[in-house]
Amino acid sequence: MIIPELEQQYDYLLEKELLIEISKIGVIKEVSEGVELMRVGQYIKSMPLLLNGVIKILRNDEDGEELLLYFLEKGDTCAMTLNCCLRDTKSEIKAVTETPTKLIMIPVEKMEQWLVRYKSWRNFVLNSYHGRLMEMLTAIDAVAFKKNGRTFVRLLKRKS
């Protein structure tokens, strides 16, 4: 049996067999607004798939100021978290719930198995990386190639 919210958010991305497996082993986690899900320097033991809500992903600069990298919404996962999970490295970001949020947490050890076993999972992971890379390139283009600061402000407004 597939968890209804999982099917609703990921059915078009992941094959049914994988959704059934995620439903069996995933752990549902409901979190209120303003909760820190991940901090810099933390090892990640499970990877979240966002069923509903919004999570902001932040990074600290050398002065300790927080920089907003991006938001995650339903149907998303965090490219930075994927990277930490697959490489077994400490987090370089902070994740905080922006709204009440519902996640399904996937054990890290399953991720690598699924990369080999499920083409849809491999595509999901690669598309998550690609989407964040394209957002970063757009932001860099706006800053580096446009002398007009209004372009950058429009980009930020569109992304928010």
DADA-V774480 format. One line per field, one symbol per residue. phi: phi as a letter, one per 40 degrees, with the letter a starting at -180 (. if undefined). psi: psi as a letter, one per 20 degrees, with the letter a starting at -180 (. if undefined). A space follows every 50 residues. Layout:
phi=???
psi=???
This chain:
phi=.ccdcccccbdcbbcddcccccccbcbcbbbccgcccabcgccbbabcbc cahbbcbbbccccgccbccabbbdgbaccccdccccbfbccbbbbbccbd bbbbcbddccdcdccccbcccdccccccccdcccccccccdcccbbcccc ccccdccccc
psi=pppghggghjhihqqggghggghgiqppppprqjpohqrpipqpiqpqpo hrappppqqpaijjqpppgrqprqirrphhggggghilrqqjrpppphrp qpqpppphhhggghhghohhgghggghgggghghgghgggghghioiohh ggggggggh.
